[in-house]
Amino acid sequence: MAQQCAGSDPWQDCMEVAVAVARQAGAVICDALRKEQIVQIKSSPADLVTETDQNVEKMIISTLKEKFPSHSFIGEESVADGAPSILTDNPTWIIDPIDGTTNFVHRFPFVAVSIGFSVNKQSEVGIVYSCVEDKMYTARRGHGAFCNGKQLKVSGQEDISKALIVTELGSNRTPEIMKTVLSNMEKLISIPSHGIRALGTAAVNMCTVATGGADAYYEMGIHCWDMAAAALIVTEAGGVVLDISGGPFDMMSRRVIAAGSRAIAERIAQEVQTIPYQRDDQ
């Protein structure tokens, strides 16, 4: 049996520590926004990383490790440095220190700390802190989803012709992939739907579905640390999270549909062409 956090409620302590460290990380990010950043390129000219990403991740992991030494960790920048990205049954923290690094570099005001916590490969806690907005999204499995303490509920919209959809162009600039990404957007806007939006961070996009502000979000090519926290926030707000094929959601698959209703999620799955990406755990 997995070692639980202290207290009669097994994961409440984990939740409280994660909220505190997310808020601390957000303060560091907001302070860094006022300063010039040294920017490095990862997988493509549009896939960026800064020293702040790396420093914030180290801070989050060291704080959580001190409190929960037996737990495992998957962090975006640790994986970039060669650490494995394997989800086991052990209590595991899945961390994106800055979701929306390109936004951060440009001071575009949607930047989030994402901290997910899974046990036996099942999400138990999700924290997304959109720090410029000062919006703290939280979820516990079976306990609902909240933003700054106010309970969240998805829109429940079932008619895609009345839907506002969120997605991203992504960071891959391969011509064939770009062609498919744009073609998928064209298919959905031509149904017609009400519109397509992009905030530049998968976690905040998904949380916007949880608030009812958007009716669906889909994307391929993102990673487990982009989705781990926000997927739980969507489902705890009454939403649906599926694989891009319409099948069950797999956090390591690098693809997702999050929606306010199963009807809209399944319609998106029917419309979009899948882009093949290597799994996070391969």
Secondary structure, DSSP 8 states (H G I E B T S, - for coil): -----SSSSTTHHHHHHHHHHHHHHHHHHHHHTTS---EEE-SSTT-EEEHHHHHHHHHHHHHHHHH-TT-EEEEHHHHHTT------SS-EEEEEEEE-HHHHHHT-S--EEEEEEEETTEEEEEEEEETTTTEEEEEETTTEEEETTEE--------GGG-EEE----S---HHHHHHHHHHHHHHHTTT-SEEE--S-HHHHHHHHHHTSSSEEEEES--HHHHHHHHHHHHHTT-EEE-TTSSB--TTSSEEEEESSHHHHHHHHHHS-------TT-
